[in-house]
Amino acid sequence: MEELNILRILNKYNPWWSNKDIPPSKINEFKRGDFYVIKKLLEKREIISIIGPRRVGKTIMMHQLIKDLLSSGVDAKRILYLSVDEIELKNVDTQFSEILDTYSKYVIKTPLDSLNEVHYLFLDEIQEVPDWGKILKNWYDLGYNIKFVISGSSSIWITKGTEESLLGRISSTIMMPLKFSEVLRYKGIIPQDSYKKRAELKEGLMGAVQKDDYTLWVNSLKDFAGYFTPLKEKIQIELHRYLTVGGYPEFLDEEDYTKISEAIRDKIKLIFFKDIVRYFRIRNPDVLEDLFKLISKDSGGSFNLAKTAELLDIQRPTLRDYLNYLTKAYLIQSSQFYSVNRKKRIRKQDKVYVLDAGIRNGIIDYLDENLIKDEGELGRVVEGVLFDHLIRFKFNLERGPEPEIFYWKGKKEIDFVLQVKRKPIPIESKFRKKISGEVYDSIELFLSENNSPFGIVVTKDDFKIRDKIIDVPLWIFLLMV
């Protein structure tokens, strides 16, 4: 491809080189928590990888970072952004080195090996570049003053590149749909600095676990609830909507549930065919779609591998692969049986959850006003939202590569087990007006058998302290994350 044609494309994607504003469609004043995490990583040499499902806001995040760099005084031409699935580049199979050579020759007018200041290269949808992992490894290892920030729409692609070439050279951040607290911040219902109250609450939780004194958690929880209680009515109205449409940014201001349902089904097809079917060359994608619908209908239920394989008329190894594909596309995640004995964990069936309420409701045609009125259906949705937020909560408490949330079943059953400092905290999801005494019996049994510091029942409205069992309303619990 001719250099001047490449330059034309680069100028299209980088209007700040000509003192023009970033297009409104590429930017948003609202900043997610991930923005501040990634901003700090810009100071380090490692390649930054932003991974997540399609349409969660990765491109907007990149442009927010670019705007922040420009505002901090970084010369505009030291920042290059490129969507690498640009159709003109793909059609001619332009080599990555040609793009950088053109940038070096015509934009910064300096050889790349002679850069005195950091130059930022933002590469969106990196998975579209063949052998991108090896290419970035080669550039990284040259030691040039270049900071790479990349994005990808699925861990299917990014993990492969990382494992093969970039171990020790890349720092990954996973962007998921918006948490409930982020939706409330976006809509101006809770203060932008409410993260400070969450930090205090987490500190109280960690102290309670480490010192085996649950009153530390109770005291910080009372303070936390008191801070947000004046906003309760507005928060609960938004909670009903969140349980229905989920946390994808594109639906924040859309009121038509029919349009949202149609968009979700289109989104699922895009994920299936661009991120799963194309990569793994699946011959019968209809089976994959049927599997996802089955999981969505019974999200949070025990997953029987043998029965499901028979129902879908596929072999068990194939079914395991399909589950893995859906997991890597950030559509589902499994919960294992809680036991300190790993063999016992493996012997028990997993529970499988769809990670976003809107995706779950849309794929089974239950995204409408009637969902909130159906107690049984709503209970399944609440359990899925809790599971998703507990995974994030666990990651924030004790950062690790793959945070896990377990379930437990003995004579009684516990929906979730959250491990903090290797101590298990049982959590029951009971989004209903009346809660039976058996629920508390289950938690008390778990507490006695597992030396747990305390237990939690997530309720619809009740906020009570029952010795070492705390009732916490769902709206308060979700704000913790």
C-alpha positions in Angstrom: 0.0 0.0 0.0 1.3 3.5 -0.9 2.7 5.5 2.0 0.4 8.5 1.3 -2.6 6.3 1.3 -1.6 4.9 4.7 -1.0 8.5 5.9 -4.5 9.4 4.8 -6.0 6.6 6.9 -3.9 7.5 9.9 -5.0 11.2 9.7 -8.6 10.0 9.6 -8.2 8.2 12.9 -6.0 10.8 14.6 -7.8 14.2 14.2 -5.8 15.7 17.1 -2.8 15.8 14.9 -4.6 18.7 13.1 -5.8 20.3 16.3 -9.3 18.8 15.8 -11.5 17.4 18.6 -12.1 13.7 19.1 -15.5 12.9 17.4 -18.4 12.8 19.9 -19.2 9.2 19.0 -15.7 8.2 20.2 -15.7 9.9 23.6 -17.8 10.2 26.7 -17.4 12.4 29.8 -18.4 9.6 32.1 -15.4 7.6 33.2 -15.6 4.0 34.4 -13.4 2.8 37.3 -11.3 0.9 34.8 -10.1 4.2 33.3 -8.2 5.1 36.5 -6.7 1.7 36.7 -5.4 1.8 33.1 -4.3 5.4 33.4 -1.8 4.4 36.1 -0.5 1.6 33.9 0.4 4.1 31.2 3.4 5.0 33.4 4.9 1.5 33.1 6.6 -0.1 30.1 4.5 -3.2 29.7 2.0 -3.5 26.9 -1.5 -2.7 28.2 -4.2 -5.1 27.0 -7.9 -4.1 27.4 -10.0 -7.2 26.9 -13.8 -7.7 27.1 -17.0 -8.5 25.2 -17.9 -6.4 22.2 -19.6 -3.1 22.9 -18.6 -2.6 26.5 -16.8 0.7 25.7 -13.2 -0.3 25.0 -12.9 2.1 22.1 -14.3 5.0 24.1 -11.9 4.1 27.0 -9.0 4.4 24.6 -10.1 7.8 23.4 -10.6 8.9 27.0 -7.0 8.0 27.7 -5.9 9.8 24.6 -7.8 12.9 25.7 -6.3 12.7 29.1 -2.8 12.5 27.7 -3.5 15.5 25.4 -4.8 17.5 28.4 -1.7 16.6 30.4 0.5 18.3 27.7 1.6 15.3 25.7 2.3 16.4 22.1 -0.6 15.3 19.8 1.7 13.6 17.3 3.2 11.4 20.0 -0.2 9.6 20.2 -1.2 7.2 17.4 -4.6 5.5 17.4 -5.6 2.9 14.8 -8.6 0.5 14.5 -6.7 -2.4 13.0 -9.9 -3.9 11.5 -9.9 -0.8 9.1 -11.4 -2.3 5.9 -8.9 -0.4 3.6 -5.9 -1.8 5.5 -7.3 -5.3 5.6 -8.1 -5.4 1.9 -4.5 -4.9 1.0 -2.9 -6.8 3.9 -0.8 -3.9 4.9 2.1 -4.9 7.1 2.2 -3.4 10.6 5.8 -2.3 10.0 4.6 -0.2 7.0 2.2 1.7 9.2 4.8 2.5 11.8 7.4 3.4 9.1 4.8 5.9 7.6 4.1 7.3 11.1 7.8 7.7 11.7 8.6 9.3 8.4 5.6 11.7 7.9 4.1 12.4 11.3 6.8 12.5 14.0 9.7 12.8 11.4 12.0 10.9 13.7 13.4 7.3 13.5 11.7 5.0 16.0 15.0 4.0 17.4 15.8 7.6 18.3 12.7 8.6 20.3 13.6 10.6 23.4 10.1 10.7 24.8 7.4 8.0 25.2 5.1 7.7 22.1 1.7 6.1 22.7 0.3 3.6 20.1 -3.3 2.6 20.7 -4.3 -0.4 18.6 -8.0 -1.3 18.7 -9.3 -4.8 17.8 -5.8 -6.2 17.7 -7.0 -9.7 17.1 -7.6 -8.8 13.5 -3.9 -8.7 12.8 -2.4 -12.1 12.0 0.4 -13.1 14.5 -0.1 -9.9 16.4 1.5 -11.4 19.5 4.7 -12.1 17.8 4.7 -8.7 16.0 4.3 -6.8 19.3 6.9 -9.0 21.0 9.4 -8.1 18.4 8.7 -4.4 18.7 8.6 -4.5 22.5 11.9 -6.3 22.6 13.6 -3.7 20.5 13.3 -1.4 23.5 12.1 1.7 21.6 10.4 4.5 23.5 6.9 3.2 22.5 4.0 2.4 24.8 1.5 0.0 23.3 -2.1 -0.1 24.4 -4.2 -2.7 22.7 -7.8 -3.9 22.8 -9.5 -7.2 21.9 -13.1 -8.4 21.9 -12.5 -11.8 23.4 -10.0 -13.6 25.5 -10.1 -16.4 22.9 -7.8 -14.2 20.7 -5.9 -12.3 23.3 -5.0 -15.3 25.5 -3.6 -17.1 22.6 -1.3 -14.2 21.7 -0.3 -13.7 25.3 0.5 -17.3 26.0 2.6 -17.7 22.9 4.6 -14.5 22.8 4.0 -11.9 25.5 4.4 -13.5 28.9 6.0 -11.0 31.2 5.5 -8.2 28.7 1.8 -7.5 29.0 -0.6 -6.2 31.7 -4.3 -7.1 31.0 -7.4 -5.4 32.2 -10.8 -7.0 31.7 -13.7 -4.6 30.9 -17.1 -6.1 31.5 -20.6 -4.5 31.2 -21.2 -1.7 33.8 -21.6 -2.6 37.4 -24.8 -1.4 39.1 -22.8 1.4 40.9 -21.4 2.6 37.6 -24.9 2.9 36.1 -25.9 4.9 39.1 -22.9 7.2 38.7 -23.6 7.6 35.0 -27.1 8.7 35.8 -26.0 11.1 38.6 -28.0 9.2 41.2 -24.9 8.6 43.5 -21.9 10.9 43.9 -18.9 10.4 41.6 -16.7 10.0 44.7 -18.8 7.2 46.3 -15.8 4.9 45.7 -14.4 6.3 48.9 -17.3 4.8 50.9 -16.8 1.5 49.2 -13.1 1.6 50.1 -14.0 2.1 53.8 -16.5 -0.8 53.6 -13.9 -3.2 52.1 -11.5 -2.2 54.8 -14.0 -3.0 57.4 -14.7 -6.4 55.8 -11.0 -7.3 55.6 -10.5 -6.3 59.2 -13.5 -8.4 60.3 -12.0 -11.5 58.6 -8.5 -11.0 59.7 -9.4 -10.2 63.4 -12.3 -12.6 63.5 -14.5 -9.8 64.7 -17.7 -9.5 62.6 -18.7 -6.3 64.4 -16.0 -4.4 62.4 -17.9 -5.4 59.2 -21.3 -4.6 60.8 -20.2 -1.1 61.9 -18.8 -0.2 58.5 -21.9 -1.6 56.8 -24.2 0.5 58.9 -22.3 3.6 58.0 -22.3 2.6 54.3 -26.0 2.0 54.3 -26.7 5.2 56.2 -24.8 7.2 53.5 -26.9 5.9 50.6 -30.3 5.5 52.3 -31.5 9.0 51.4 -31.1 7.9 47.8 -32.9 4.6 48.3 -36.0 5.3 46.2 -34.1 6.4 43.1 -31.6 3.6 43.5 -34.4 0.9 43.7 -36.1 2.3 40.6 -32.9 2.0 38.7 -32.3 -1.5 40.2 -35.4 -2.8 38.5 -34.2 -1.6 35.2 -30.7 -3.0 35.7 -32.2 -6.4 36.5 -34.1 -6.2 33.2 -31.6 -4.7 30.7 -28.2 -5.4 32.3 -25.1 -3.2 32.1 -24.2 -2.7 28.5 -23.4 1.0 27.9 -25.4 1.3 24.7 -28.6 0.6 26.5 -28.2 3.2 29.3 -30.5 5.8 27.6 -32.7 3.4 25.6 -36.2 3.1 26.9 -37.7 0.7 24.2 -37.3 -2.8 25.6 -38.1 -4.3 22.1 -35.2 -2.5 20.6 -32.9 -3.6 23.4 -34.0 -7.2 22.9 -33.3 -7.1 19.2 -29.9 -5.4 19.7 -29.0 -8.1 22.2 -29.8 -10.9 19.8 -27.8 -9.2 17.1 -24.9 -8.8 19.6 -25.0 -12.6 20.5 -24.8 -13.5 16.8 -21.9 -11.2 16.3 -20.0 -12.7 19.2 -20.8 -16.2 18.1 -19.7 -15.7 14.5 -16.8 -13.3 14.8 -15.3 -14.5 18.1 -16.2 -18.2 18.4 -17.3 -19.9 15.1 -14.7 -18.1 13.0 -11.8 -18.9 15.4 -12.7 -22.5 16.3 -14.3 -23.3 12.9 -17.4 -24.7 14.5 -19.4 -26.6 11.8 -22.8 -26.4 13.5 -23.2 -23.0 15.3 -26.9 -23.7 15.9 -25.9 -26.2 18.6 -23.8 -23.5 20.3 -26.8 -21.1 20.2 -29.1 -23.8 21.6 -26.6 -24.5 24.4 -26.5 -20.8 25.3 -30.3 -20.6 25.4 -30.5 -23.7 27.7 -28.0 -22.1 30.1 -29.8 -18.8 30.0 -33.2 -20.4 30.9 -31.6 -22.1 33.9 -28.9 -19.6 34.8 -27.5 -20.6 38.2 -28.8 -24.2 38.0 -26.6 -27.3 38.3 -25.2 -28.2 34.9 -25.5 -31.9 34.1 -22.9 -32.6 31.4 -24.1 -36.0 30.4 -27.8 -35.0 30.1 -27.1 -31.8 28.2 -24.8 -33.6 25.7 -27.6 -36.1 25.1 -30.2 -33.4 24.7 -28.1 -31.5 22.2 -26.9 -34.8 20.5 -23.2 -34.0 20.8 -20.3 -35.7 22.5 -19.3 -34.7 26.0 -15.8 -33.4 25.0 -17.5 -31.2 22.4 -19.9 -29.9 25.0 -16.9 -29.1 27.3 -15.3 -27.2 24.4 -18.4 -25.2 23.8 -18.7 -24.2 27.5 -15.1 -23.1 27.3 -15.8 -21.0 24.2 -18.8 -19.3 25.8 -16.6 -18.6 28.9 -13.8 -17.1 26.9 -16.3 -14.9 25.1 -17.3 -13.5 28.6 -20.9 -14.7 28.2 -20.9 -17.3 31.0 -18.9 -18.4 34.1 -19.1 -21.5 36.3 -19.3 -21.9 40.0 -17.6 -24.9 41.6 -18.6 -26.8 44.7 -16.8 -25.4 47.8 -14.4 -27.8 49.4 -10.8 -27.5 50.6 -10.4 -30.9 49.0 -10.0 -30.3 45.2 -11.1 -33.9 44.4 -14.5 -33.2 46.0 -14.8 -30.0 44.0 -14.3 -31.8 40.7 -16.7 -34.7 41.5 -19.6 -32.3 42.0 -21.6 -30.6 39.2 -20.8 -27.0 38.4 -23.4 -24.2 38.4 -23.3 -22.1 35.3 -24.4 -18.4 35.2 -24.9 -15.9 32.3 -22.9 -12.9 33.3 -25.2 -10.1 32.2 -28.9 -9.8 33.1 -29.8 -8.1 29.8 -28.0 -10.8 27.7 -29.8 -13.5 29.7 -33.2 -12.0 29.5 -32.9 -11.0 25.8 -31.8 -14.4 24.5 -34.9 -16.1 26.1 -37.3 -13.3 25.1 -38.0 -12.2 28.7 -36.7 -8.6 28.5 -39.9 -6.7 29.3 -41.8 -5.0 32.1 -43.3 -8.3 33.3 -40.0 -9.7 34.5 -40.2 -7.7 37.7 -43.6 -9.2 38.5 -42.5 -12.8 38.1 -40.9 -13.8 41.5 -39.4 -17.1 40.2 -37.9 -15.6 37.1 -36.7 -12.5 39.0 -35.0 -14.7 41.6 -32.9 -16.4 38.9 -31.9 -13.0 37.5 -31.0 -11.6 40.9 -28.8 -14.7 41.6 -27.0 -14.2 38.3 -26.4 -10.4 39.0 -25.1 -11.3 42.5 -22.7 -13.9 41.1 -21.3 -11.4 38.6 -20.8 -8.7 41.2 -19.3 -11.2 43.7 -16.7 -12.1 41.1 -15.8 -8.4 40.7 -15.8 -7.9 44.5 -13.5 -10.9 45.0 -11.1 -9.5 42.4 -11.1 -6.0 44.1 -10.5 -7.6 47.5 -7.7 -10.0 46.5 -6.5 -9.4 43.0 -5.7 -12.6 41.1 -5.8 -14.0 37.6 -9.2 -15.8 37.9 -11.4 -14.9 40.9 -13.7 -17.8 41.9 -17.1 -17.8 43.6 -18.2 -21.2 44.9 -21.5 -22.8 46.1 -22.0 -25.4 48.8 -24.4 -28.3 49.3 -24.5 -30.7 52.2 -27.6 -31.4 54.2 -28.4 -27.8 53.3 -27.4 -25.6 50.3 -25.7 -22.2 50.1 -25.9 -20.2 46.9 -22.4 -18.6 47.1 -19.2 -18.9 49.1 -16.8 -16.0 49.0 -13.3 -16.7 50.2 -11.5 -13.8 51.8 -8.0 -14.5 53.2 -8.8 -18.2 52.7 -11.8 -17.9 55.1 -15.2 -18.8 53.5 -18.2 -16.4 53.8 -21.6 -18.0 53.0 -24.0 -15.8 51.1 -27.7 -16.6 50.3 -29.7 -14.8 47.6 -33.3 -14.4 48.8 -35.0 -11.5 46.9 -38.5 -12.0 48.4 -40.7 -10.5 51.1 -40.6 -13.5 53.5 -37.6 -15.6 54.2 -38.0 -19.0 55.9 -36.1 -20.0 58.9 -34.4 -22.8 56.9 -32.3 -20.2 55.1 -30.7 -19.2 58.4 -30.4 -22.8 59.5 -28.3 -23.5 56.3 -26.0 -20.6 57.0 -25.6 -21.5 60.7 -24.7 -25.1 59.7 -22.1 -23.8 57.2 -20.7 -21.4 59.8 -20.2 -24.2 62.4 -18.7 -26.7 59.9 -16.3 -24.3 58.2 -15.2 -21.9 60.9 -16.5 -18.9 58.9 -16.4 -15.4 60.3 -20.0 -14.5 59.4 -22.7 -15.1 56.9 -24.9 -12.9 54.6 -28.4 -13.1 53.4 -29.1 -10.8 50.4 -32.7 -9.7 50.8 -35.3 -7.6 49.0 -35.7 -5.0 51.8 -34.6 -6.4 55.2 -31.5 -5.0 56.9 -31.0 -6.8 60.2 -28.1 -8.1 62.3 -28.7 -11.6 63.5 -25.6 -12.3 65.5 -23.2 -13.6 62.9 -25.7 -13.5 60.1 -26.4 -10.2 58.4 -29.4 -9.4 56.2 -28.4 -7.0 53.5 -30.8 -5.5 50.9 -29.8 -6.2 47.3 -29.5 -2.5 46.4 -27.0 -2.0 49.2 -25.0 -5.2 48.5 -24.6 -4.3 44.8 -23.3 -0.8 45.7 -20.4 -2.5 47.6 -18.8 -3.4 44.2 
